[in-house]
Amino acid sequence: MRTAYRWLAYSIAILVAVQAAAMVFFISGLMVWVDNGGVLDKTVIESDNAPFSEESGLSLHWVNGTMVIPLVAIALVVVGFLTRDRRAIRWAWLTFLLVGLQIFLGLAGWGASIAGLLHGVNAIALVTVALYTGARVTPQAPPGSPEQRSTEAPLAADA
């Protein structure tokens, strides 16, 4: 379980990096398109036709951020409980909450640009917490060993 927990936490960090890359891909394509005479207005945004191929970056950002990352975060919380390590559970919940905040800020950014700014700042916090979360859990020690007793605090129900 600890290996799966680490893999999930590190996956969130990697997926957030994919988010950043997807947005830069989209914005770069948009700038090239505008430089070549394209005009961005509401009709382009509401159109079903992609005016430039890099628009796929925005779609990737949307799907990854609203579906893939939240599913991985939920899996991290579930696996955190299965590790029976209080710290793992705590850090999984913190990661999950930052993912939720990230989604909220991303959606709020359509109405308030300051939310978009905070969306970027929270992304950095999310990567940091996800990396720390993955690094916090050490490989499983043999049952009953002093290492296991010192790294795993009992859950409230076990105490």
Backbone as CSV, one residue per row, in Angstrom:
resi,resn,N_x,N_y,N_z,CA_x,CA_y,CA_z,C_x,C_y,C_z
1,MET,0.812,-1.198,0.000,0.000,0.000,0.000,0.857,1.266,0.000
2,ARG,1.969,1.207,0.689,2.809,2.401,0.763,3.394,2.764,-0.596
3,THR,3.720,1.757,-1.377,4.241,2.026,-2.720,3.151,2.666,-3.576
4,ALA,1.953,2.152,-3.492,0.828,2.732,-4.240,0.565,4.166,-3.776
5,TYR,0.652,4.386,-2.482,0.441,5.725,-1.912,1.469,6.702,-2.478
6,ARG,2.728,6.297,-2.467,3.784,7.168,-3.005,3.569,7.422,-4.483
7,TRP,3.235,6.377,-5.226,3.009,6.505,-6.658,1.876,7.483,-6.938
8,LEU,0.789,7.392,-6.194,-0.348,8.295,-6.389,0.026,9.736,-6.057
9,ALA,0.740,9.936,-4.955,1.140,11.303,-4.578,2.051,11.913,-5.635
10,TYR,3.034,11.161,-6.078,3.938,11.665,-7.115,3.211,11.868,-8.440
11,SER,2.212,11.033,-8.707,1.419,11.196,-9.933,0.689,12.530,-9.941
12,ILE,0.179,12.942,-8.793,-0.496,14.238,-8.721,0.478,15.355,-9.078
13,ALA,1.686,15.291,-8.540,2.687,16.321,-8.865,2.983,16.329,-10.363
14,ILE,3.127,15.155,-10.949,3.403,15.063,-12.387,2.215,15.595,-13.197
15,LEU,1.010,15.245,-12.788,-0.175,15.707,-13.508,-0.343,17.221,-13.426
16,VAL,0.050,17.826,-12.316,0.002,19.293,-12.224,1.030,19.907,-13.177
17,ALA,2.177,19.271,-13.328,3.162,19.746,-14.304,2.596,19.632,-15.719
18,VAL,1.857,18.568,-15.990,1.190,18.419,-17.290,0.186,19.553,-17.485
19,GLN,-0.497,19.935,-16.407,-1.442,21.057,-16.469,-0.747,22.333,-16.936
20,ALA,0.384,22.624,-16.332,1.131,23.835,-16.694,1.590,23.760,-18.145
21,ALA,2.106,22.619,-18.558,2.574,22.456,-19.934,1.427,22.607,-20.926
22,ALA,0.264,22.059,-20.596,-0.894,22.158,-21.486,-1.324,23.606,-21.665
23,MET,-1.300,24.377,-20.587,-1.695,25.783,-20.693,-0.684,26.593,-21.487
24,VAL,0.593,26.336,-21.301,1.612,27.054,-22.071,1.485,26.686,-23.552
25,PHE,1.218,25.437,-23.848,1.009,25.000,-25.223,-0.170,25.773,-25.842
26,PHE,-1.267,25.842,-25.109,-2.455,26.563,-25.581,-2.157,28.048,-25.786
27,ILE,-1.572,28.683,-24.805,-1.328,30.128,-24.880,-0.321,30.453,-25.985
28,SER,0.698,29.622,-26.138,1.661,29.838,-27.221,0.969,29.742,-28.578
29,GLY,0.132,28.741,-28.761,-0.611,28.602,-30.010,-1.544,29.771,-30.248
30,LEU,-2.188,30.230,-29.185,-3.081,31.383,-29.280,-2.311,32.628,-29.732
31,MET,-1.145,32.847,-29.154,-0.355,34.023,-29.517,0.112,33.966,-30.974
32,VAL,0.508,32.789,-31.443,0.910,32.636,-32.844,-0.297,32.911,-33.750
33,TRP,-1.442,32.384,-33.373,-2.662,32.563,-34.158,-3.042,34.044,-34.229
34,VAL,-2.984,34.737,-33.097,-3.300,36.172,-33.061,-2.275,36.961,-33.876
35,ASP,-0.997,36.625,-33.747,0.045,37.299,-34.537,-0.175,37.137,-36.036
36,ASN,-0.793,36.025,-36.429,-1.072,35.782,-37.845,-2.421,36.342,-38.290
37,GLY,-3.029,37.174,-37.446,-4.270,37.847,-37.832,-5.532,37.295,-37.206
38,GLY,-5.430,36.248,-36.398,-6.611,35.710,-35.734,-7.139,36.683,-34.699
39,VAL,-8.441,36.684,-34.509,-9.075,37.569,-33.532,-9.833,36.699,-32.536
40,LEU,-9.518,36.865,-31.276,-10.172,36.090,-30.223,-11.327,36.903,-29.658
41,ASP,-12.514,36.393,-29.835,-13.699,37.007,-29.239,-14.661,35.899,-28.822
42,LYS,-15.841,36.304,-28.358,-16.789,35.341,-27.826,-17.237,34.320,-28.875
43,THR,-17.321,34.718,-30.128,-17.754,33.775,-31.170,-16.738,32.648,-31.355
44,VAL,-15.457,32.978,-31.221,-14.421,31.944,-31.340,-14.499,30.996,-30.146
45,ILE,-14.680,31.555,-28.958,-14.741,30.744,-27.738,-15.939,29.802,-27.774
46,GLU,-17.083,30.272,-28.273,-18.300,29.462,-28.292,-18.395,28.551,-29.507
47,SER,-17.474,28.689,-30.443,-17.491,27.884,-31.662,-17.043,26.451,-31.372
48,ASP,-17.573,25.519,-32.180,-17.151,24.123,-32.065,-15.884,23.847,-32.858
49,ASN,-15.478,24.774,-33.706,-14.293,24.609,-34.540,-13.070,25.196,-33.838
50,ALA,-11.991,24.449,-33.834,-10.746,24.923,-33.233,-10.014,25.807,-34.245
51,PRO,-9.790,27.085,-33.933,-9.110,27.963,-34.884,-7.613,27.671,-35.016
52,PHE,-7.035,26.958,-34.038,-5.619,26.583,-34.083,-5.466,25.273,-33.328
53,SER,-4.515,24.463,-33.756,-4.392,23.107,-33.217,-4.002,23.064,-31.742
54,GLU,-3.304,24.080,-31.288,-2.863,24.086,-29.893,-4.014,24.290,-28.910
55,GLU,-5.207,24.513,-29.439,-6.376,24.644,-28.562,-6.612,23.361,-27.768
56,SER,-6.054,22.257,-28.262,-6.171,20.984,-27.549,-5.522,21.063,-26.162
57,GLY,-4.569,21.968,-25.980,-3.960,22.157,-24.664,-4.973,22.580,-23.618
58,LEU,-5.917,23.425,-24.025,-6.958,23.864,-23.097,-7.880,22.706,-22.734
59,SER,-8.211,21.882,-23.722,-9.054,20.702,-23.456,-8.351,19.731,-22.519
60,LEU,-7.059,19.514,-22.765,-6.281,18.634,-21.894,-6.260,19.189,-20.467
61,HIS,-6.057,20.485,-20.338,-6.027,21.132,-19.019,-7.371,20.923,-18.308
62,TRP,-8.454,21.069,-19.032,-9.795,20.938,-18.451,-10.052,19.498,-17.979
63,VAL,-9.830,18.531,-18.862,-10.108,17.127,-18.522,-9.188,16.645,-17.406
64,ASN,-7.907,16.951,-17.518,-6.940,16.540,-16.510,-7.268,17.159,-15.146
65,GLY,-7.634,18.435,-15.165,-7.863,19.148,-13.905,-9.198,18.888,-13.246
66,THR,-10.220,18.554,-14.043,-11.535,18.338,-13.440,-11.890,16.871,-13.267
67,MET,-11.131,15.979,-13.912,-11.456,14.555,-13.810,-10.289,13.698,-13.326
68,VAL,-9.157,13.781,-14.020,-8.054,12.865,-13.731,-7.435,13.152,-12.356
69,ILE,-7.019,14.380,-12.134,-6.368,14.713,-10.853,-7.302,14.477,-9.666
70,PRO,-8.580,14.895,-9.728,-9.466,14.585,-8.588,-9.612,13.086,-8.324
71,LEU,-9.672,12.270,-9.378,-9.771,10.818,-9.172,-8.514,10.264,-8.507
72,VAL,-7.363,10.754,-8.926,-6.109,10.306,-8.309,-6.062,10.763,-6.850
73,ALA,-6.554,11.977,-6.571,-6.573,12.479,-5.189,-7.505,11.649,-4.305
74,ILE,-8.647,11.252,-4.845,-9.563,10.388,-4.087,-8.895,9.039,-3.821
75,ALA,-8.237,8.492,-4.832,-7.519,7.220,-4.655,-6.428,7.358,-3.602
76,LEU,-5.750,8.513,-3.575,-4.705,8.751,-2.576,-5.284,8.720,-1.162
77,VAL,-6.443,9.316,-0.964,-7.085,9.299,0.358,-7.460,7.872,0.744
78,VAL,-8.043,7.124,-0.180,-8.438,5.735,0.107,-7.213,4.899,0.460
79,VAL,-6.171,4.993,-0.354,-4.948,4.228,-0.093,-4.290,4.723,1.201
80,GLY,-4.395,6.012,1.476,-3.879,6.546,2.745,-4.515,5.849,3.937
81,PHE,-5.832,5.635,3.879,-6.507,4.918,4.961,-6.030,3.470,5.045
82,LEU,-5.773,2.880,3.903,-5.319,1.483,3.892,-3.899,1.318,4.433
83,THR,-3.109,2.385,4.429,-1.768,2.296,5.012,-1.826,2.249,6.530
84,ARG,-2.947,2.687,7.096,-3.149,2.742,8.545,-2.093,3.623,9.227
85,ASP,-1.646,4.629,8.523,-0.648,5.567,9.037,-1.323,6.936,9.134
86,ARG,-1.428,7.457,10.340,-2.108,8.738,10.554,-1.542,9.856,9.701
87,ARG,-0.224,9.912,9.616,0.400,10.985,8.833,0.071,10.841,7.357
88,ALA,0.032,9.621,6.877,-0.323,9.394,5.477,-1.747,9.865,5.212
89,ILE,-2.639,9.561,6.122,-4.033,9.989,5.976,-4.120,11.509,5.994
90,ARG,-3.438,12.132,6.922,-3.464,13.600,7.057,-2.944,14.279,5.795
91,TRP,-1.817,13.801,5.267,-1.232,14.420,4.080,-2.060,14.127,2.834
92,ALA,-2.701,12.967,2.788,-3.591,12.659,1.658,-4.793,13.603,1.668
93,TRP,-5.352,13.856,2.854,-6.476,14.795,2.945,-6.056,16.209,2.571
94,LEU,-4.886,16.626,3.000,-4.412,17.966,2.642,-4.249,18.082,1.129
95,THR,-3.681,17.065,0.507,-3.540,17.049,-0.952,-4.911,17.122,-1.605
96,PHE,-5.848,16.329,-1.111,-7.213,16.320,-1.650,-7.866,17.697,-1.519
97,LEU,-7.704,18.342,-0.374,-8.287,19.674,-0.172,-7.676,20.704,-1.120
98,LEU,-6.372,20.619,-1.345,-5.737,21.534,-2.294,-6.227,21.287,-3.720
99,VAL,-6.500,20.036,-4.068,-7.071,19.734,-5.384,-8.458,20.366,-5.496
100,GLY,-9.259,20.223,-4.450,-10.590,20.846,-4.449,-10.514,22.360,-4.578
101,LEU,-9.593,22.973,-3.840,-9.398,24.418,-3.927,-8.949,24.806,-5.331
102,GLN,-8.095,23.986,-5.934,-7.602,24.251,-7.285,-8.747,24.259,-8.292
103,ILE,-9.648,23.310,-8.179,-10.807,23.260,-9.072,-11.673,24.494,-8.862
104,PHE,-11.947,24.826,-7.606,-12.756,26.011,-7.304,-12.136,27.273,-7.893
105,LEU,-10.836,27.451,-7.674,-10.169,28.650,-8.187,-10.150,28.676,-9.710
106,GLY,-9.980,27.520,-10.321,-9.998,27.453,-11.784,-11.341,27.861,-12.352
107,LEU,-12.413,27.374,-11.744,-13.751,27.735,-12.207,-14.081,29.190,-11.875
108,ALA,-13.641,29.654,-10.722,-13.897,31.046,-10.324,-13.112,32.023,-11.195
109,GLY,-12.019,31.558,-11.787,-11.202,32.410,-12.645,-11.943,32.922,-13.869
110,TRP,-13.022,32.230,-14.271,-13.814,32.709,-15.403,-14.560,33.990,-15.050
111,GLY,-14.762,34.239,-13.755,-15.501,35.431,-13.353,-14.658,36.461,-12.620
112,ALA,-13.526,36.049,-12.087,-12.669,36.960,-11.323,-11.217,36.608,-11.608
113,SER,-10.512,37.513,-12.232,-9.138,37.221,-12.641,-8.209,36.959,-11.457
114,ILE,-8.510,37.500,-10.292,-7.664,37.241,-9.115,-7.705,35.749,-8.770
115,ALA,-8.837,35.094,-9.035,-8.934,33.653,-8.790,-7.981,32.897,-9.715
116,GLY,-7.807,33.392,-10.931,-6.852,32.781,-11.847,-5.434,32.903,-11.327
117,LEU,-5.114,34.046,-10.755,-3.792,34.242,-10.148,-3.595,33.264,-8.994
118,LEU,-4.589,33.157,-8.142,-4.508,32.235,-6.999,-4.491,30.781,-7.458
119,HIS,-5.111,30.494,-8.600,-5.089,29.149,-9.192,-3.639,28.743,-9.495
120,GLY,-2.862,29.675,-10.007,-1.452,29.397,-10.289,-0.632,29.220,-9.028
121,VAL,-0.883,30.058,-8.033,-0.159,29.958,-6.764,-0.505,28.640,-6.065
122,ASN,-1.782,28.284,-6.077,-2.205,27.038,-5.436,-1.613,25.819,-6.156
123,ALA,-1.417,25.930,-7.466,-0.801,24.823,-8.204,0.600,24.541,-7.667
124,ILE,1.340,25.598,-7.367,2.684,25.429,-6.803,2.591,24.779,-5.424
125,ALA,1.639,25.227,-4.620,1.437,24.620,-3.298,1.047,23.149,-3.434
126,LEU,0.197,22.842,-4.401,-0.249,21.466,-4.608,0.910,20.562,-5.009
127,VAL,1.753,21.011,-5.915,2.921,20.210,-6.312,3.818,19.973,-5.103
128,THR,4.056,21.021,-4.329,4.925,20.910,-3.153,4.361,19.905,-2.157
129,VAL,3.081,20.021,-1.857,2.448,19.112,-0.886,2.403,17.685,-1.435
130,ALA,2.117,17.522,-2.708,2.079,16.168,-3.288,3.450,15.504,-3.229
131,LEU,4.493,16.255,-3.552,5.846,15.693,-3.466,6.208,15.348,-2.017
132,TYR,5.867,16.224,-1.096,6.144,15.972,0.317,5.335,14.767,0.806
133,THR,4.089,14.677,0.355,3.228,13.564,0.749,3.835,12.230,0.313
134,GLY,4.322,12.186,-0.919,4.953,10.957,-1.401,6.233,10.623,-0.662
135,ALA,6.977,11.640,-0.273,8.256,11.414,0.403,8.082,11.051,1.878
136,ARG,6.945,11.393,2.448,6.718,11.142,3.876,6.569,9.667,4.208
137,VAL,6.054,8.896,3.290,5.780,7.488,3.571,6.976,6.665,3.140
138,THR,7.523,5.942,4.093,8.671,5.089,3.814,8.182,3.688,3.450
139,PRO,9.007,2.905,2.796,8.610,1.526,2.491,8.260,0.770,3.770
140,GLN,7.415,-0.206,3.637,6.923,-0.974,4.783,8.066,-1.721,5.474
141,ALA,8.169,-1.548,6.783,9.130,-2.301,7.576,8.515,-3.666,7.910
142,PRO,9.335,-4.659,8.238,8.793,-5.968,8.617,7.854,-5.832,9.822
143,PRO,6.758,-6.594,9.860,5.803,-6.508,10.969,6.486,-6.717,12.319
144,GLY,6.151,-5.858,13.256,6.668,-5.956,14.613,8.056,-5.386,14.816
145,SER,8.695,-4.892,13.759,10.042,-4.337,13.904,9.970,-2.972,14.578
146,PRO,11.060,-2.550,15.222,11.065,-1.230,15.862,10.798,-0.104,14.856
147,GLU,11.253,-0.272,13.602,11.020,0.759,12.586,9.534,0.921,12.305
148,GLN,8.816,-0.205,12.260,7.388,-0.140,11.976,6.656,0.532,13.130
149,ARG,7.012,0.174,14.357,6.320,0.754,15.508,6.579,2.251,15.609
150,SER,7.765,2.712,15.198,8.070,4.133,15.319,7.525,4.963,14.177
151,THR,7.271,4.341,13.006,6.769,5.117,11.862,5.272,5.096,11.731
152,GLU,4.621,4.138,12.348,3.161,4.055,12.241,2.531,4.358,13.585
153,ALA,1.886,5.495,13.659,1.123,5.827,14.859,-0.222,5.127,14.771
154,PRO,-0.749,4.619,15.862,-2.029,3.915,15.791,-3.169,4.889,15.466
155,LEU,-4.166,4.373,14.764,-5.350,5.172,14.494,-6.142,5.329,15.791
156,ALA,-7.022,6.299,15.817,-7.818,6.566,17.024,-8.614,5.326,17.419
157,ALA,-9.120,4.579,16.453,-9.912,3.375,16.751,-9.044,2.263,17.332
158,ASP,-7.752,2.270,17.038,-6.844,1.238,17.532,-6.308,1.551,18.925
159,ALA,-6.378,2.792,19.337,-5.783,3.212,20.606,-6.598,2.776,21.793
